[in-house]
Amino acid sequence: MSSNTQVKMLLYAVSNERRPHVPSPPKVLLQLQRVARDEFAGFGDVVDVVSSDPGLAAQFVHAANNMQRQRRVVSIRDAVSLIGLTGTEALIIQICMDNFFVSNQQQVQTILHREWRRSRAVSQLARYLTVKFIDNADDELASRAQLASLLHNIGALPVLSKASQIFESSELLPGVLDQAIDELGYTSAVQFIDKWRLGTEVKQTVDYWHHNKPLETIESDLQCVIALACAYYDRTARQSDYLKLESRLTASGILPYAGYLDSTESPASKLMPSNKIVRSA
């Protein structure tokens, strides 16, 4: 079977599926979104929602502890008070994604691991840049940047999940999964965003990542920082985008100087090493 045949099989399976292979959002997330829309809801309501799922709650406290190096988090109340509602929602989604990015098909698992590792690095970099360089950035803004950048390539998940089913016991030829993600990723991402009721910031980031939004139309500093973080970890394909974004953010005074992300001052290479840019003379 040729690689073109395998790609066509995957495209046909995903395109003709009545129910897109998008995992259902956890009940806790939907309840958090309802709390966020309720003007009378308070801190205790958020704690109660997270506490309603003991397994997820334990993972939440553990993950919050990893985020807060200077203070030990021992309870859900501690975690929520430290990272806020937006941060809680972002962390719950990250925990769910950690659980979803798994496959028994070894080739699919390799790509899943690659994509999720990159997404985690992008989200950490976007949060760092937001906190360090955007004026008056608070935890909510940083969490928004973290969530949108974490899900920039979320369309890969439904495509890879379907590939795991179809080719469970078959050998996939090189390039098949990447080609399928390129062709189906945007449609799958939009379905994911709708089903999980994610915000416009995630949609804008997905639009940029899949080239449905020209670079010149990005208006806010936050969205520009998110796009820069995404482009940084994919500079083989997006070197031109990266340099344009870097130039814009340097000119506006948000980045201290061109080449900052490759300097020893930046944590970018520590989040995901071996990602140097080739600059023209």
Summary of the structure (lengths in Angstrom):
residues: 281
radius of gyration: 19.3
end to end distance: 45.5
largest distance: 59.2
contacts: 889
relative contact order: 0.12
helix: 69%
strand: 0%
